[in-house]
Amino acid sequence: MGKEDILYEGLKKYFGFDTFKGNQEAIMKSILSGTDTFVLMPTGGGKSLCYQLPALLSEGTAIVISPLIALMKNQVDLLRNYHEEDGIAHFLNSSLTKTEIEEVKNDIVNGKTKLLYVAPESLTKQENIDFLRSVKISFYAVDEAHCISEWGHDFRPEYRRIRPIINEIGVRPVIALTATATPKVQHDIQKTLGMMNAAIFKSSFNRPNLYYEIRPKTDKVDSEIIKYILSQANKSGIVYCLSRKKVDDFSEILQANGIKALPYHAGMDAAARSANQDAFLMEEAQVIVATIAFGMGIDKPDVRYVIHYDIPKSLEGYYQETGRAGRDGGEGNCIAFYSRKDLQKLERFMQGKPVAEQEIGKQLLLETAAYAETSVCRRKMLLHYFGEEYNEPNCGNCDNCLNPKIKVEAKELLITVLEAIEALKEKQKTEYVINFLLGKETSEIETYGHNELDEFGSGADEEESTWQSVIRQALLDNYLKKDIENYGILKITKKGKDFLKKPVSFKITKDDEEEENEEELYPDNADMMASGGGSFGAVDPVLFAMMKDLRKKMAKKLNVPPYVIFQPATLEAMATTYPITLEELQNMPGVGPGKAKRYGKEFIDLIKKHVEENEIERPEDLRVKTVANKSKLKVSIVQAIDRKVALDDLAESKGMDFEEMLSEVEAIVYAGTKINIDYFLNEIMDRDSIDEIYSYFKQTETDDLEMAVENLPDYTETEIRLVRIKFFSDMAN
């Protein structure tokens, strides 16, 4: 019986299928013939079958190295379901008792066990190495192989010890499998596992049914997501957030708006986590709000949307998380909210890590930023990142393809870029090349003496964003590539060298002028709250003008600057959603119970009268209920300040950096809660300094931070923010 017949017979006998998917059959033949095999197959492609069936058909036991205890258990249970003998598959990890370990070893010695799942940590234990040396091993399977690479999205240092241990136990063929790997990560996996000559099988990463969209993240992100979920009646979805706290807060907000949502993150106890996961699988909950801890090995075929509240740290993470949508081939909408400030925050979190790790993290963030900011087809860009060419002019299923931008000729610009890279001897990364083109005399450029080169400043006439677009498009069109060994360094391809000899048409997409100034268009909520800036334009300019007028009169009467009563952004929100009760008023940005009580009555009376006189229909769906007022964090901060806890100590105890803590305190006082931080201010600043900043805010028409920093050059931004908090609390609350 040939290898092919054995495979088909085994497939039918053990798994009940008649046909293989994609290149499963070729992969199995490769490992059965004793060849090292590398498998790159996106989630849902049937990866695990590629080693399970060959293991069942081979003599001896296959060692499967897997990083997650939950996944191992899941796989072992599935295999036992297909086979009448429980001993067919076992796992060996820290969750087993001594007796259970003995049982596993007996089954292996007696030839019952075809697959042994091992955590990399268990594999390194000497007693396990000694035992496995006495076992007949069919082959080794390294699952989730991207964990080997520091460039992978889930690096596990113990994975790098796999090859030496295999050599110690006994060399047999190796099959490495992963669902997400860039060319750089693939190279790392093969190199570290000593399988540079492996047979390579790559499946396409294209999921044509998934729709990709990036939206600017504004202070309205909560209500945007709520409106979207409410429009997807009875459809299942996942919302990914970066922090556990955000998961807890946002699932509460969704619940307050009548959405069956449950949280899921590693900080919850295992029972609650698994109960929430089951409720989602059984459709008792419509939405899971989760950190990336959710979804590993979850095979719910009908997840119809995946929303990223925060942009992830890497495109691998993004691809894997969006990949949980539309597994049944049906609709799958992937919407991510992006602001540059989120990326800056992620970069700050990396501080304190080893320099090499920071450098890798930064490169991965740059890839994410490029993807989020591009006007090129998102599918093309995502597939290119995973080393796959996608040559369709329009994918028809991403925001950029459905709303294409104008393309402009950029042949001359590409020549300028390629000449600059040549002049720099193909040894620099994108950021360096752009600084060089713009003629920026950075310390690095001066150290290398590159400011003396003729090409230095050859691109000073263009914007930085234009050079970003040219390099991005040149990478997509294969005029440039990123070096594998020193990832991020730009190299000119053969096609790029030919282009320099004989240039052809090269086009880039032109961004609209106003879109380039994203920071102005879409200020972050915290920033808006803290600066009184961030004009989104009121829907009802007449009401807005009337409220400004009322605010002016009240300010005069109370002898405080107008912005102290309500921020411009708050007035705009009120002139858009028409709150007519104090409870509704509290849902406006920057309004808490204290502020609503103190100043609210006159404003809601004015709005009520305006709505009635003009027969305005109030937009029900825009008045999103929030649970921010009940926020446990804010309450605990206020209590700690009452106990006179130093703000820097408080930040540390909450696991935040000091700036984040200040933003929380600002939000508290802007919403109308009175606090007293004199004990902290007097400790770090002298009386005269406090008075000078305080009187500045008393006299100025705005509490804009940038303007204050400019007008108060002797003080740091932090000092100004602290005194502004005191001023606001005294005056407004």
C-alpha positions in Angstrom: 0.0 0.0 0.0 1.5 3.4 -1.0 2.0 6.3 1.3 -1.0 8.1 -0.3 -3.4 5.1 0.3 -2.2 4.9 3.9 -2.9 8.6 4.4 -6.4 8.5 3.0 -7.3 5.3 4.9 -6.0 6.9 8.1 -7.9 10.1 7.5 -11.1 8.2 7.1 -10.4 5.8 10.0 -9.3 8.3 12.6 -10.9 11.6 11.7 -13.9 10.6 9.4 -12.8 12.9 6.5 -12.5 11.9 2.8 -10.3 14.7 1.6 -7.4 16.9 2.7 -7.4 20.7 2.9 -4.9 22.8 1.0 -1.4 21.3 1.2 -2.1 19.0 4.2 -1.4 15.9 2.2 2.0 17.1 0.8 3.1 18.2 4.3 2.2 14.7 5.8 4.1 12.9 3.0 7.1 15.2 3.7 7.3 14.4 7.4 6.5 10.6 6.9 9.5 10.5 4.5 11.7 11.7 7.3 12.3 15.3 5.9 12.4 18.3 8.2 9.3 20.3 7.4 8.3 23.9 8.0 4.6 24.8 7.9 3.2 28.3 7.7 -0.6 28.0 7.8 -3.1 30.6 9.0 -5.5 29.8 11.8 -8.4 27.6 10.6 -6.3 25.9 7.9 -6.0 22.5 9.7 -2.5 22.8 11.1 -2.8 20.2 13.9 -3.9 17.5 11.6 -0.6 17.8 9.7 1.3 16.1 12.6 -1.6 14.2 14.3 -2.3 11.9 11.4 1.4 11.1 10.6 1.9 10.4 14.3 -1.0 7.9 14.4 0.5 6.2 11.3 4.1 6.1 12.4 6.0 3.7 14.6 6.9 5.1 18.0 5.7 8.3 19.8 5.7 11.8 18.3 6.8 14.5 20.7 4.6 17.6 20.3 6.0 20.8 21.9 3.3 23.3 22.7 3.3 26.4 24.8 -0.2 26.4 26.3 -1.5 23.9 28.9 -5.1 24.6 27.9 -4.5 24.0 24.3 -2.6 20.7 25.0 -5.5 19.4 27.1 -8.0 20.4 24.4 -6.0 18.6 21.7 -5.5 15.4 23.8 -9.3 15.3 24.6 -10.1 15.7 20.8 -7.7 12.9 19.9 -9.1 10.6 22.5 -12.6 11.2 21.1 -11.5 9.9 17.7 -9.9 6.8 19.2 -11.3 4.2 21.5 -8.0 4.0 23.5 -7.3 6.9 26.0 -3.6 6.2 26.1 -3.3 7.2 22.4 -2.4 10.8 23.4 -1.1 12.3 26.6 0.4 15.5 27.9 3.3 16.0 30.2 3.3 19.3 32.1 3.4 20.9 35.5 -0.4 20.3 36.1 0.1 16.5 36.6 0.6 14.6 39.8 3.4 12.0 40.3 0.9 9.2 39.9 -0.4 10.7 36.7 3.1 11.1 35.3 3.8 7.4 36.0 0.7 6.5 34.2 1.7 8.5 31.1 5.2 6.9 31.1 3.8 3.4 31.3 1.5 4.0 28.3 4.5 5.3 26.3 6.7 2.4 27.3 3.9 -0.1 26.4 3.7 1.5 22.9 0.1 2.7 23.4 0.9 6.4 23.1 1.3 7.9 19.6 1.4 11.6 20.6 3.0 13.1 23.7 2.3 16.8 24.2 5.1 18.5 26.2 5.5 22.1 27.5 8.9 23.5 26.6 9.6 23.9 30.4 8.9 20.2 31.0 11.1 19.2 28.1 14.1 20.8 29.8 13.8 18.8 33.0 16.6 16.3 33.2 14.3 13.4 34.4 12.1 13.8 31.3 15.2 14.0 29.0 16.5 10.8 30.5 13.1 9.1 30.1 12.6 10.2 26.5 16.1 8.9 25.5 14.8 5.4 26.2 11.7 6.0 24.0 11.3 5.2 20.3 10.4 8.7 18.8 8.8 9.0 15.4 9.4 12.7 15.0 9.2 16.1 16.9 6.5 18.6 16.2 7.1 22.2 17.3 3.7 23.9 17.5 3.3 27.7 17.7 6.9 27.8 16.4 6.9 31.7 16.2 7.5 31.6 20.0 11.2 30.8 19.1 11.7 34.2 17.6 12.2 37.5 19.5 10.5 39.0 16.5 7.4 36.8 16.9 4.4 38.3 18.8 4.7 35.7 21.6 8.4 35.2 22.3 9.2 32.4 24.8 12.9 32.2 25.7 12.7 28.4 26.7 11.7 27.7 23.0 15.3 28.6 22.0 16.5 25.5 24.0 14.5 23.0 21.9 17.2 22.1 19.4 20.0 21.3 22.0 17.5 19.1 23.8 16.4 17.3 20.7 20.1 16.6 20.0 20.4 15.3 23.6 17.3 13.0 23.4 18.0 11.7 19.9 17.8 13.3 16.5 14.6 12.6 14.5 12.8 14.7 11.8 11.3 18.0 13.0 8.0 19.6 11.8 7.7 23.3 12.9 4.2 24.8 12.6 3.0 28.4 13.0 0.0 30.5 12.0 1.8 33.8 11.9 5.3 34.4 10.7 6.9 37.1 8.7 9.9 36.2 6.5 12.1 37.4 9.4 10.4 35.1 11.9 10.5 32.2 9.5 14.2 32.6 9.1 14.7 32.7 12.9 12.6 29.6 13.4 14.6 27.6 10.8 17.9 28.8 12.0 17.2 28.2 15.7 15.8 24.7 15.1 18.7 23.8 12.8 16.4 23.1 9.9 17.6 25.5 7.1 17.2 22.7 4.5 13.6 21.9 5.5 10.8 21.5 3.0 8.7 24.6 3.2 4.9 24.8 2.9 3.2 28.1 3.0 -0.6 28.6 2.7 -2.1 31.8 1.7 -2.8 34.3 4.4 -5.6 35.9 2.4 -9.0 35.7 4.0 -11.2 37.3 1.3 -14.3 37.3 3.5 -12.7 39.6 6.1 -13.3 43.3 5.8 -10.5 45.5 7.2 -11.1 49.1 8.4 -9.2 51.5 10.5 -11.1 54.4 12.2 -9.5 57.4 13.9 -9.8 57.0 17.7 -11.7 60.0 19.1 -13.3 60.7 22.4 -16.5 59.3 20.9 -15.0 55.8 20.5 -17.3 54.3 23.2 -20.4 55.5 21.6 -19.2 54.5 18.1 -18.6 50.9 19.2 -21.9 50.8 21.1 -23.8 52.0 18.1 -22.0 49.5 15.9 -22.8 46.6 18.2 -26.4 47.6 18.5 -26.6 47.6 14.7 -25.4 44.0 14.7 -28.4 42.6 16.4 -27.8 39.0 17.7 -24.5 38.7 16.0 -21.4 37.5 18.0 -18.4 39.7 18.3 -15.2 40.3 20.2 -13.8 43.6 21.4 -10.0 43.6 22.1 -8.5 46.0 24.6 -4.9 46.3 25.7 -5.4 46.6 29.5 -7.4 44.5 31.9 -8.8 47.6 33.5 -10.2 48.8 30.1 -11.8 45.3 29.6 -13.6 45.5 32.9 -14.7 49.1 32.4 -15.9 48.7 28.8 -17.8 45.5 29.4 -19.7 47.4 32.2 -20.4 50.2 29.8 -21.8 47.8 27.2 -23.9 46.1 29.8 -25.3 49.5 30.9 -26.4 49.9 27.2 -28.3 46.7 27.1 -25.7 44.6 25.4 -25.0 41.1 26.7 -21.2 41.5 27.1 -18.8 39.7 29.4 -15.1 40.4 30.2 -12.2 38.0 29.7 -8.6 38.5 30.8 -5.8 36.7 32.7 -6.4 38.7 35.9 -9.8 36.9 36.4 -9.9 33.6 38.3 -9.9 30.6 36.0 -13.5 29.5 36.8 -15.0 32.9 36.0 -12.9 33.1 32.8 -13.9 29.7 31.6 -17.6 30.4 32.5 -17.6 33.6 30.4 -15.9 31.8 27.5 -18.5 29.1 27.6 -21.4 31.6 27.8 -20.0 33.2 24.6 -19.6 29.8 22.8 -23.1 28.9 23.9 -24.5 32.3 22.7 -25.7 33.3 26.1 -23.5 36.4 25.7 -23.3 38.4 22.5 -19.9 40.0 23.0 -16.7 39.1 24.8 -14.5 42.1 25.8 -11.0 40.7 26.1 -7.3 41.2 26.3 -5.3 39.1 23.8 -5.4 36.3 26.3 -8.8 35.4 24.7 -9.3 33.3 21.6 -6.3 30.9 21.7 -7.7 27.7 20.2 -11.3 29.1 20.4 -13.1 27.8 17.3 -16.3 29.7 17.2 -17.1 29.8 13.5 -19.6 32.6 13.4 -17.8 35.5 15.1 -19.1 38.3 12.8 -17.0 41.2 14.0 -13.7 41.8 15.8 -13.2 45.4 17.1 -9.8 46.6 18.4 -10.5 49.3 21.0 -6.7 49.8 21.1 -4.3 49.1 18.2 -2.2 46.0 19.0 1.6 46.0 19.5 2.3 44.1 16.3 0.7 43.1 13.0 1.1 39.4 13.8 -1.1 40.0 16.9 -3.6 42.0 14.8 -3.8 39.4 12.1 -4.3 36.6 14.6 -7.0 38.5 16.5 -8.9 39.6 13.4 -8.6 36.0 12.2 -11.1 34.9 14.8 -13.8 36.5 12.7 -15.7 34.7 9.9 -14.1 31.3 10.3 -17.1 29.8 8.5 -16.3 31.8 5.4 -19.2 34.1 6.1 -19.1 37.9 6.9 -16.3 39.1 9.2 -15.8 42.8 9.9 -12.5 43.8 11.5 -12.6 47.4 12.7 -9.6 48.9 14.6 -9.5 52.3 16.3 -6.2 54.0 16.0 -4.5 57.1 17.4 -0.8 57.9 17.4 -1.0 58.6 21.1 -1.8 54.9 21.7 1.4 53.9 19.9 3.4 56.5 21.9 1.9 54.9 25.1 3.0 51.4 23.9 6.4 52.7 23.3 6.6 54.2 26.8 5.6 50.8 28.2 8.8 49.4 26.7 11.1 51.7 28.6 13.1 49.8 31.1 13.3 46.6 29.0 16.6 45.5 27.5 17.7 47.8 24.6 17.5 44.9 22.1 14.0 44.2 23.1 13.1 47.9 22.9 14.5 48.1 19.4 12.5 45.0 18.2 9.3 46.4 19.9 9.8 49.7 18.2 10.3 48.2 14.7 7.1 46.1 15.2 5.2 49.3 16.3 6.4 51.1 13.2 5.0 48.3 11.0 1.6 48.7 12.8 1.7 52.4 12.4 2.5 52.1 8.6 -0.5 49.7 8.3 -2.9 52.0 10.2 -1.9 55.2 8.4 -1.6 53.9 4.8 -4.1 54.6 2.1 -3.0 51.5 0.1 -5.1 48.4 0.1 -4.9 47.0 3.6 -5.1 43.4 2.4 -2.1 43.9 0.1 -0.1 45.5 3.0 -1.0 42.8 5.5 -0.1 39.9 3.1 3.1 41.6 2.1 4.1 41.8 5.8 3.8 38.0 5.8 5.9 37.6 2.7 3.0 37.0 0.3 2.4 38.9 -3.0 -1.1 40.2 -3.6 -1.5 41.7 -7.1 -5.2 42.6 -7.3 -5.5 46.3 -8.1 -8.5 46.5 -5.7 -9.5 43.9 -3.1 -13.0 45.4 -2.8 -13.2 44.5 0.9 -11.2 47.1 2.9 -11.9 50.7 3.7 -9.1 52.0 1.4 -10.3 50.0 -1.6 -13.9 50.9 -1.1 -12.9 54.6 -0.9 -9.8 54.8 -3.1 -7.6 57.9 -2.9 -6.2 59.7 -5.9 -2.9 58.3 -7.2 -0.1 60.6 -8.3 3.1 60.0 -10.2 6.2 59.7 -7.9 8.9 58.3 -10.3 11.3 61.2 -9.4 10.7 60.7 -5.7 11.5 57.0 -5.9 14.7 57.8 -7.7 15.6 60.3 -4.9 14.9 57.6 -2.2 16.9 54.8 -4.0 19.9 57.2 -4.6 19.8 58.2 -0.9 19.8 54.5 0.2 22.7 53.8 -2.2 24.6 56.7 -0.8 24.1 55.3 2.7 25.5 52.0 1.5 22.1 50.2 2.3 22.9 50.1 6.0 20.1 52.3 7.5 16.4 51.9 8.5 13.5 53.9 7.2 13.5 56.6 10.0 17.2 57.3 9.4 16.7 57.5 5.6 13.9 59.9 5.9 15.8 62.2 8.3 18.7 62.1 5.8 16.4 63.0 2.9 14.9 65.9 4.9 18.3 67.2 5.8 17.9 66.8 9.6 21.3 67.0 11.3 20.6 64.3 14.0 23.5 63.3 16.2 23.6 59.9 14.5 23.8 61.4 11.0 26.6 63.8 12.2 28.5 60.9 13.9 28.5 59.0 10.6 29.4 62.1 8.7 26.4 61.5 6.4 25.5 65.2 6.5 28.6 65.7 4.2 27.2 63.6 1.4 25.7 65.2 -1.7 22.4 63.4 -1.3 21.9 64.8 2.3 18.8 67.0 2.3 17.9 66.0 -1.3 14.2 65.5 -0.2 13.8 68.7 1.9 11.1 70.0 -0.4 8.7 67.2 0.5 6.8 66.4 3.7 7.9 63.5 6.0 4.6 61.8 5.3 5.3 61.8 1.5 8.6 60.0 2.0 6.8 57.5 4.3 4.4 56.8 1.5 7.1 56.4 -1.2 9.1 53.9 1.0 5.9 52.0 1.9 4.9 51.7 -1.7 8.4 50.8 -2.9 8.5 48.0 -0.4 5.0 46.8 -1.6 6.2 47.0 -5.2 9.4 45.1 -4.5 11.8 48.0 -5.3 13.0 47.8 -1.7 13.1 45.0 0.9 13.9 44.9 4.6 17.0 42.9 5.5 16.3 39.6 7.2 19.3 39.5 9.6 19.2 43.1 10.7 15.5 43.6 10.4 14.4 47.1 9.3 17.5 48.0 7.3 16.4 49.0 3.8 18.0 47.1 0.9 17.5 47.8 -2.9 16.2 44.7 -4.8 17.3 43.8 -8.3 14.0 45.4 -9.5 15.1 48.6 -7.7 18.5 48.6 -9.3 16.9 48.1 -12.8 14.5 51.0 -12.0 17.5 53.3 -11.4 19.0 52.4 -14.8 15.7 52.7 -16.6 12.9 54.4 -14.5 9.3 53.5 -15.2 6.0 54.9 -13.9 5.6 54.6 -10.1 2.6 55.9 -8.3 1.7 56.7 -4.7 -1.7 57.5 -3.2 -2.2 61.1 -2.3 -3.7 61.7 1.2 -6.1 64.6 1.5 -4.5 67.6 3.1 -6.8 67.6 6.2 -6.2 63.9 6.8 -2.5 64.5 7.2 -3.2 66.7 10.2 -4.8 63.8 12.1 -3.6 65.1 15.5 -5.8 68.3 15.0 -8.8 66.4 13.7 -8.9 63.7 16.2 -7.6 64.8 19.6 -7.6 62.2 22.3 -10.3 62.3 24.9 -7.9 62.9 27.8 -6.1 65.6 25.9 -9.4 67.2 24.9 -10.6 67.1 28.5 -7.3 68.5 29.7 -7.0 71.3 27.3 -10.5 72.4 26.5 -9.5 72.1 22.9 -10.7 69.5 20.4 -13.5 71.1 18.4 -15.7 68.5 16.7 -18.2 71.1 15.5 -21.6 71.2 17.2 -24.5 69.8 15.2 -26.7 72.7 16.4 -24.6 76.0 16.0 -27.6 78.1 17.2 -27.9 76.3 20.5 -24.1 76.2 20.9 -24.0 80.0 20.6 -26.8 80.4 23.1 -25.0 78.2 25.6 -21.7 80.1 25.1 -23.7 83.2 25.9 -25.2 81.7 29.1 -21.8 80.4 30.2 -20.3 83.9 29.7 -23.0 85.5 31.9 -22.6 82.8 34.6 -18.8 83.2 34.6 -19.1 86.9 35.1 -21.6 86.5 38.0 -19.4 83.8 39.6 -16.1 85.6 38.8 -14.4 82.6 37.1 -13.1 82.1 33.6 -15.9 80.7 31.3 -14.0 77.4 30.6 -14.2 76.6 34.3 -17.9 76.1 34.1 -18.0 73.8 31.0 -15.3 73.1 28.4 -16.1 74.0 24.7 -16.0 70.3 23.9 -18.7 69.7 26.5 -20.9 72.5 25.1 -20.5 70.9 21.6 -21.5 67.5 22.9 -24.6 69.1 24.5 -25.5 70.9 21.2 -25.3 67.6 19.5 -27.2 65.2 21.8 -29.6 67.7 23.6 -29.5 66.4 27.2 -32.6 67.6 29.1 -32.2 65.9 32.5 -29.3 66.1 34.9 -28.7 62.3 34.5 -28.3 62.8 30.7 -26.1 65.8 31.3 -23.7 63.5 33.2 -23.1 61.5 30.1 -21.4 64.4 28.4 -17.6 64.5 28.3 -16.2 66.3 31.3 -19.4 66.4 33.4 -19.8 64.5 36.7 -22.5 64.6 39.3 -20.9 67.6 41.1 -20.7 69.7 38.0 -24.2 68.8 36.8 -25.7 69.8 40.1 -23.7 73.0 40.4 -24.2 74.5 36.9 -26.5 72.1 35.0 -30.0 73.4 35.7 -29.7 76.6 33.7 -28.2 74.7 30.8 -30.8 71.9 30.6 -33.6 74.5 31.0 -32.2 76.4 28.0 -31.8 73.1 25.9 -35.3 72.0 26.8 -36.9 75.3 25.7 -34.8 75.2 22.5 -35.9 71.6 21.7 -39.6 72.4 22.3 -39.6 75.7 20.4 -37.9 74.2 17.3 -39.6 70.8 17.5 -36.3 69.0 17.5 -36.2 65.2 17.6 -33.5 64.2 20.0 -31.2 61.5 18.8 -31.9 58.7 21.3 -29.0 56.5 20.0 -26.4 59.2 20.7 -27.1 59.4 24.4 -24.9 56.5 25.4 -25.2 55.5 29.0 -21.8 55.5 30.8 -20.7 53.9 34.0 -17.7 56.1 34.3 -19.2 57.8 37.3 -19.1 54.5 39.1 -15.5 53.9 38.1 -13.8 52.1 40.9 -10.4 53.6 39.9 -11.6 57.2 40.2 -13.2 56.5 43.6 -10.0 54.9 44.9 -7.9 57.9 43.6 -10.2 60.4 45.4 -10.0 58.4 48.6 -6.2 58.1 48.4 -6.0 61.9 47.9 -8.2 62.4 50.9 -5.7 60.3 52.9 -2.9 62.5 51.5 -1.1 59.8 49.6 1.7 61.3 47.4 0.6 61.2 43.8 3.8 59.5 42.5 3.4 56.7 45.0 -0.3 56.5 44.1 0.6 56.1 40.4 3.0 53.3 41.2 0.5 51.5 43.4 -2.0 51.6 40.5 0.6 50.4 38.0 0.4 53.6 36.0 3.0 56.1 34.9 2.7 59.6 36.5 1.3 61.3 33.3 -1.5 58.7 33.2 -2.3 59.4 36.9 -2.4 63.1 36.2 -4.9 62.5 33.3 -7.1 60.5 35.7 -7.0 63.3 38.3 -7.7 65.9 35.6 -10.8 64.0 34.5 -12.0 63.8 38.1 -11.8 67.6 38.7 -13.1 68.4 35.2 -16.1 66.3 35.9 -16.8 68.4 39.0 -15.3 66.5 42.0 -13.5 68.7 44.5 -10.2 67.4 45.7 -7.3 69.0 47.6 -3.7 68.3 46.4 -2.1 71.1 48.4 -0.2 68.5 50.6 1.6 67.2 47.4 2.1 70.6 45.7 3.6 72.2 48.8 6.1 69.3 49.0 7.4 69.7 45.4 6.9 73.4 44.6 7.5 76.7 46.4 4.5 79.0 47.2 5.5 81.7 44.7 5.6 79.3 41.8 2.2 77.9 42.6 0.8 81.4 42.9 2.3 82.5 39.6 0.8 79.6 37.6 -2.5 79.9 39.5 -2.9 83.6 38.6 -2.1 82.8 35.0 -5.1 80.5 34.8 -7.3 83.0 36.6 -6.6 85.7 34.0 -6.5 83.6 30.8 -9.5 82.8 28.5 -8.4 79.2 28.0 -6.8 76.4 30.0 -5.0 75.1 26.9 -1.8 73.3 28.1 0.4 74.1 25.1 -0.4 77.8 25.4 0.3 77.7 29.2 3.7 76.0 28.6 4.6 78.7 26.1 3.5 81.5 28.4 5.1 80.0 31.5 8.7 79.1 30.3 10.1 78.7 33.8 7.9 75.7 34.6 7.6 72.2 33.5 4.5 70.8 31.9 3.9 68.6 35.0 4.1 71.5 37.4 1.6 73.5 35.2 -0.8 70.5 35.1 -0.6 70.1 38.9 -1.4 73.7 39.6 -4.1 73.7 36.9 -5.7 70.8 38.8 -5.7 72.8 42.0 -7.1 75.9 40.2 -9.9 73.9 38.6 -10.8 72.2 41.8 -10.9 75.5 43.7 -12.7 77.5 41.1 -15.1 75.2 39.4 -16.0 72.7 42.1 
